[in-house]
């Protein structure tokens, strides 16, 4: 059941990140879900480094959303550099 919740929360967090930073990125639902899951992973990793989360704890909803926004921003920066150099 854990993986299903991860996917559901990832979809919600990814959609929220795209709502906060609107732009045409493509990829649809799958990309949005992966963005949210990646945001949660990034937030968990950074939270453990800072000391917010212990081993076995995952990032909370707001931290996951911020992680997804960070990944979306990095993705757009890389995408923009590729478009500019082409």
Chimera marker file (.cmm) of the C-alpha trace (Angstrom):
<marker_set name="trace">
<marker id="1" x="0.000" y="0.000" z="0.000" r="1" g="1" b="0" radius="0.5"/>
<marker id="2" x="2.964" y="2.331" z="0.580" r="1" g="1" b="0" radius="0.5"/>
<marker id="3" x="3.870" y="2.609" z="-3.100" r="1" g="1" b="0" radius="0.5"/>
<marker id="4" x="0.272" y="3.429" z="-4.029" r="1" g="1" b="0" radius="0.5"/>
<marker id="5" x="0.182" y="6.267" z="-1.488" r="1" g="1" b="0" radius="0.5"/>
<marker id="6" x="3.523" y="7.501" z="-2.790" r="1" g="1" b="0" radius="0.5"/>
<marker id="7" x="2.114" y="7.686" z="-6.316" r="1" g="1" b="0" radius="0.5"/>
<marker id="8" x="-1.103" y="9.384" z="-5.172" r="1" g="1" b="0" radius="0.5"/>
<marker id="9" x="0.710" y="11.973" z="-3.059" r="1" g="1" b="0" radius="0.5"/>
<marker id="10" x="3.275" y="12.415" z="-5.848" r="1" g="1" b="0" radius="0.5"/>
<marker id="11" x="0.517" y="13.215" z="-8.332" r="1" g="1" b="0" radius="0.5"/>
<marker id="12" x="-1.043" y="15.745" z="-5.959" r="1" g="1" b="0" radius="0.5"/>
<marker id="13" x="2.289" y="17.379" z="-5.101" r="1" g="1" b="0" radius="0.5"/>
<marker id="14" x="3.370" y="17.482" z="-8.762" r="1" g="1" b="0" radius="0.5"/>
<marker id="15" x="0.078" y="19.069" z="-9.802" r="1" g="1" b="0" radius="0.5"/>
<marker id="16" x="0.409" y="21.633" z="-7.025" r="1" g="1" b="0" radius="0.5"/>
<marker id="17" x="3.970" y="22.476" z="-8.106" r="1" g="1" b="0" radius="0.5"/>
<marker id="18" x="2.820" y="22.970" z="-11.712" r="1" g="1" b="0" radius="0.5"/>
<marker id="19" x="-0.081" y="25.096" z="-10.461" r="1" g="1" b="0" radius="0.5"/>
<marker id="20" x="2.327" y="27.321" z="-8.520" r="1" g="1" b="0" radius="0.5"/>
<marker id="21" x="4.765" y="27.537" z="-11.470" r="1" g="1" b="0" radius="0.5"/>
<marker id="22" x="2.532" y="27.377" z="-14.575" r="1" g="1" b="0" radius="0.5"/>
<marker id="23" x="4.142" y="26.880" z="-17.969" r="1" g="1" b="0" radius="0.5"/>
<marker id="24" x="3.793" y="24.422" z="-20.838" r="1" g="1" b="0" radius="0.5"/>
<marker id="25" x="6.198" y="21.621" z="-19.960" r="1" g="1" b="0" radius="0.5"/>
<marker id="26" x="4.542" y="18.658" z="-21.611" r="1" g="1" b="0" radius="0.5"/>
<marker id="27" x="4.641" y="15.145" z="-20.238" r="1" g="1" b="0" radius="0.5"/>
<marker id="28" x="1.115" y="15.120" z="-18.860" r="1" g="1" b="0" radius="0.5"/>
<marker id="29" x="0.023" y="13.118" z="-15.838" r="1" g="1" b="0" radius="0.5"/>
<marker id="30" x="3.022" y="10.773" z="-15.799" r="1" g="1" b="0" radius="0.5"/>
<marker id="31" x="5.543" y="13.624" z="-15.781" r="1" g="1" b="0" radius="0.5"/>
<marker id="32" x="3.555" y="15.464" z="-13.108" r="1" g="1" b="0" radius="0.5"/>
<marker id="33" x="3.475" y="12.353" z="-10.905" r="1" g="1" b="0" radius="0.5"/>
<marker id="34" x="7.198" y="11.719" z="-11.359" r="1" g="1" b="0" radius="0.5"/>
<marker id="35" x="7.866" y="15.366" z="-10.546" r="1" g="1" b="0" radius="0.5"/>
<marker id="36" x="5.925" y="15.037" z="-7.295" r="1" g="1" b="0" radius="0.5"/>
<marker id="37" x="7.588" y="11.764" z="-6.306" r="1" g="1" b="0" radius="0.5"/>
<marker id="38" x="10.999" y="13.246" z="-7.094" r="1" g="1" b="0" radius="0.5"/>
<marker id="39" x="10.131" y="16.308" z="-5.028" r="1" g="1" b="0" radius="0.5"/>
<marker id="40" x="9.290" y="14.134" z="-2.071" r="1" g="1" b="0" radius="0.5"/>
<marker id="41" x="12.568" y="12.222" z="-2.428" r="1" g="1" b="0" radius="0.5"/>
<marker id="42" x="14.567" y="15.457" z="-2.666" r="1" g="1" b="0" radius="0.5"/>
<marker id="43" x="12.768" y="16.965" z="0.324" r="1" g="1" b="0" radius="0.5"/>
<marker id="44" x="13.317" y="13.810" z="2.368" r="1" g="1" b="0" radius="0.5"/>
<marker id="45" x="17.022" y="13.721" z="1.489" r="1" g="1" b="0" radius="0.5"/>
<marker id="46" x="17.567" y="17.408" z="2.257" r="1" g="1" b="0" radius="0.5"/>
<marker id="47" x="15.464" y="17.166" z="5.426" r="1" g="1" b="0" radius="0.5"/>
<marker id="48" x="17.599" y="14.305" z="6.709" r="1" g="1" b="0" radius="0.5"/>
<marker id="49" x="20.787" y="16.243" z="5.947" r="1" g="1" b="0" radius="0.5"/>
<marker id="50" x="19.488" y="19.256" z="7.881" r="1" g="1" b="0" radius="0.5"/>
<marker id="51" x="18.147" y="17.093" z="10.703" r="1" g="1" b="0" radius="0.5"/>
<marker id="52" x="14.405" y="17.638" z="10.197" r="1" g="1" b="0" radius="0.5"/>
<marker id="53" x="13.668" y="13.962" z="9.537" r="1" g="1" b="0" radius="0.5"/>
<marker id="54" x="15.039" y="10.798" z="11.072" r="1" g="1" b="0" radius="0.5"/>
<marker id="55" x="15.813" y="7.579" z="9.219" r="1" g="1" b="0" radius="0.5"/>
<marker id="56" x="12.547" y="6.010" z="8.086" r="1" g="1" b="0" radius="0.5"/>
<marker id="57" x="10.613" y="9.284" z="8.068" r="1" g="1" b="0" radius="0.5"/>
<marker id="58" x="9.481" y="10.851" z="4.832" r="1" g="1" b="0" radius="0.5"/>
<marker id="59" x="9.056" y="14.487" z="3.945" r="1" g="1" b="0" radius="0.5"/>
<marker id="60" x="5.803" y="16.186" z="4.817" r="1" g="1" b="0" radius="0.5"/>
<marker id="61" x="3.398" y="17.551" z="2.212" r="1" g="1" b="0" radius="0.5"/>
<marker id="62" x="4.685" y="21.133" z="2.152" r="1" g="1" b="0" radius="0.5"/>
<marker id="63" x="8.332" y="20.041" z="1.999" r="1" g="1" b="0" radius="0.5"/>
<marker id="64" x="7.479" y="17.620" z="-0.807" r="1" g="1" b="0" radius="0.5"/>
<marker id="65" x="5.791" y="20.442" z="-2.720" r="1" g="1" b="0" radius="0.5"/>
<marker id="66" x="8.851" y="22.656" z="-2.277" r="1" g="1" b="0" radius="0.5"/>
<marker id="67" x="11.044" y="19.780" z="-3.482" r="1" g="1" b="0" radius="0.5"/>
<marker id="68" x="8.847" y="19.358" z="-6.560" r="1" g="1" b="0" radius="0.5"/>
<marker id="69" x="9.066" y="23.095" z="-7.268" r="1" g="1" b="0" radius="0.5"/>
<marker id="70" x="12.860" y="22.866" z="-6.992" r="1" g="1" b="0" radius="0.5"/>
<marker id="71" x="12.979" y="19.951" z="-9.445" r="1" g="1" b="0" radius="0.5"/>
<marker id="72" x="10.627" y="21.768" z="-11.842" r="1" g="1" b="0" radius="0.5"/>
<marker id="73" x="12.805" y="24.890" z="-11.690" r="1" g="1" b="0" radius="0.5"/>
<marker id="74" x="15.976" y="22.870" z="-12.373" r="1" g="1" b="0" radius="0.5"/>
<marker id="75" x="14.238" y="21.037" z="-15.231" r="1" g="1" b="0" radius="0.5"/>
<marker id="76" x="13.196" y="24.325" z="-16.832" r="1" g="1" b="0" radius="0.5"/>
<marker id="77" x="16.693" y="25.783" z="-16.448" r="1" g="1" b="0" radius="0.5"/>
<marker id="78" x="18.253" y="22.756" z="-18.174" r="1" g="1" b="0" radius="0.5"/>
<marker id="79" x="15.535" y="22.711" z="-20.835" r="1" g="1" b="0" radius="0.5"/>
<marker id="80" x="16.053" y="26.435" z="-21.475" r="1" g="1" b="0" radius="0.5"/>
<marker id="81" x="19.820" y="26.036" z="-21.899" r="1" g="1" b="0" radius="0.5"/>
<marker id="82" x="19.345" y="23.209" z="-24.409" r="1" g="1" b="0" radius="0.5"/>
<marker id="83" x="16.864" y="25.289" z="-26.406" r="1" g="1" b="0" radius="0.5"/>
<marker id="84" x="19.189" y="28.309" z="-26.385" r="1" g="1" b="0" radius="0.5"/>
<marker id="85" x="22.197" y="26.300" z="-27.601" r="1" g="1" b="0" radius="0.5"/>
<marker id="86" x="20.274" y="24.532" z="-30.395" r="1" g="1" b="0" radius="0.5"/>
<link id1="1" id2="2" r="1" g="1" b="0" radius="0.2"/>
<link id1="2" id2="3" r="1" g="1" b="0" radius="0.2"/>
<link id1="3" id2="4" r="1" g="1" b="0" radius="0.2"/>
<link id1="4" id2="5" r="1" g="1" b="0" radius="0.2"/>
<link id1="5" id2="6" r="1" g="1" b="0" radius="0.2"/>
<link id1="6" id2="7" r="1" g="1" b="0" radius="0.2"/>
<link id1="7" id2="8" r="1" g="1" b="0" radius="0.2"/>
<link id1="8" id2="9" r="1" g="1" b="0" radius="0.2"/>
<link id1="9" id2="10" r="1" g="1" b="0" radius="0.2"/>
<link id1="10" id2="11" r="1" g="1" b="0" radius="0.2"/>
<link id1="11" id2="12" r="1" g="1" b="0" radius="0.2"/>
<link id1="12" id2="13" r="1" g="1" b="0" radius="0.2"/>
<link id1="13" id2="14" r="1" g="1" b="0" radius="0.2"/>
<link id1="14" id2="15" r="1" g="1" b="0" radius="0.2"/>
<link id1="15" id2="16" r="1" g="1" b="0" radius="0.2"/>
<link id1="16" id2="17" r="1" g="1" b="0" radius="0.2"/>
<link id1="17" id2="18" r="1" g="1" b="0" radius="0.2"/>
<link id1="18" id2="19" r="1" g="1" b="0" radius="0.2"/>
<link id1="19" id2="20" r="1" g="1" b="0" radius="0.2"/>
<link id1="20" id2="21" r="1" g="1" b="0" radius="0.2"/>
<link id1="21" id2="22" r="1" g="1" b="0" radius="0.2"/>
<link id1="22" id2="23" r="1" g="1" b="0" radius="0.2"/>
<link id1="23" id2="24" r="1" g="1" b="0" radius="0.2"/>
<link id1="24" id2="25" r="1" g="1" b="0" radius="0.2"/>
<link id1="25" id2="26" r="1" g="1" b="0" radius="0.2"/>
<link id1="26" id2="27" r="1" g="1" b="0" radius="0.2"/>
<link id1="27" id2="28" r="1" g="1" b="0" radius="0.2"/>
<link id1="28" id2="29" r="1" g="1" b="0" radius="0.2"/>
<link id1="29" id2="30" r="1" g="1" b="0" radius="0.2"/>
<link id1="30" id2="31" r="1" g="1" b="0" radius="0.2"/>
<link id1="31" id2="32" r="1" g="1" b="0" radius="0.2"/>
<link id1="32" id2="33" r="1" g="1" b="0" radius="0.2"/>
<link id1="33" id2="34" r="1" g="1" b="0" radius="0.2"/>
<link id1="34" id2="35" r="1" g="1" b="0" radius="0.2"/>
<link id1="35" id2="36" r="1" g="1" b="0" radius="0.2"/>
<link id1="36" id2="37" r="1" g="1" b="0" radius="0.2"/>
<link id1="37" id2="38" r="1" g="1" b="0" radius="0.2"/>
<link id1="38" id2="39" r="1" g="1" b="0" radius="0.2"/>
<link id1="39" id2="40" r="1" g="1" b="0" radius="0.2"/>
<link id1="40" id2="41" r="1" g="1" b="0" radius="0.2"/>
<link id1="41" id2="42" r="1" g="1" b="0" radius="0.2"/>
<link id1="42" id2="43" r="1" g="1" b="0" radius="0.2"/>
<link id1="43" id2="44" r="1" g="1" b="0" radius="0.2"/>
<link id1="44" id2="45" r="1" g="1" b="0" radius="0.2"/>
<link id1="45" id2="46" r="1" g="1" b="0" radius="0.2"/>
<link id1="46" id2="47" r="1" g="1" b="0" radius="0.2"/>
<link id1="47" id2="48" r="1" g="1" b="0" radius="0.2"/>
<link id1="48" id2="49" r="1" g="1" b="0" radius="0.2"/>
<link id1="49" id2="50" r="1" g="1" b="0" radius="0.2"/>
<link id1="50" id2="51" r="1" g="1" b="0" radius="0.2"/>
<link id1="51" id2="52" r="1" g="1" b="0" radius="0.2"/>
<link id1="52" id2="53" r="1" g="1" b="0" radius="0.2"/>
<link id1="53" id2="54" r="1" g="1" b="0" radius="0.2"/>
<link id1="54" id2="55" r="1" g="1" b="0" radius="0.2"/>
<link id1="55" id2="56" r="1" g="1" b="0" radius="0.2"/>
<link id1="56" id2="57" r="1" g="1" b="0" radius="0.2"/>
<link id1="57" id2="58" r="1" g="1" b="0" radius="0.2"/>
<link id1="58" id2="59" r="1" g="1" b="0" radius="0.2"/>
<link id1="59" id2="60" r="1" g="1" b="0" radius="0.2"/>
<link id1="60" id2="61" r="1" g="1" b="0" radius="0.2"/>
<link id1="61" id2="62" r="1" g="1" b="0" radius="0.2"/>
<link id1="62" id2="63" r="1" g="1" b="0" radius="0.2"/>
<link id1="63" id2="64" r="1" g="1" b="0" radius="0.2"/>
<link id1="64" id2="65" r="1" g="1" b="0" radius="0.2"/>
<link id1="65" id2="66" r="1" g="1" b="0" radius="0.2"/>
<link id1="66" id2="67" r="1" g="1" b="0" radius="0.2"/>
<link id1="67" id2="68" r="1" g="1" b="0" radius="0.2"/>
<link id1="68" id2="69" r="1" g="1" b="0" radius="0.2"/>
<link id1="69" id2="70" r="1" g="1" b="0" radius="0.2"/>
<link id1="70" id2="71" r="1" g="1" b="0" radius="0.2"/>
<link id1="71" id2="72" r="1" g="1" b="0" radius="0.2"/>
<link id1="72" id2="73" r="1" g="1" b="0" radius="0.2"/>
<link id1="73" id2="74" r="1" g="1" b="0" radius="0.2"/>
<link id1="74" id2="75" r="1" g="1" b="0" radius="0.2"/>
<link id1="75" id2="76" r="1" g="1" b="0" radius="0.2"/>
<link id1="76" id2="77" r="1" g="1" b="0" radius="0.2"/>
<link id1="77" id2="78" r="1" g="1" b="0" radius="0.2"/>
<link id1="78" id2="79" r="1" g="1" b="0" radius="0.2"/>
<link id1="79" id2="80" r="1" g="1" b="0" radius="0.2"/>
<link id1="80" id2="81" r="1" g="1" b="0" radius="0.2"/>
<link id1="81" id2="82" r="1" g="1" b="0" radius="0.2"/>
<link id1="82" id2="83" r="1" g="1" b="0" radius="0.2"/>
<link id1="83" id2="84" r="1" g="1" b="0" radius="0.2"/>
<link id1="84" id2="85" r="1" g="1" b="0" radius="0.2"/>
<link id1="85" id2="86" r="1" g="1" b="0" radius="0.2"/>
</marker_set>
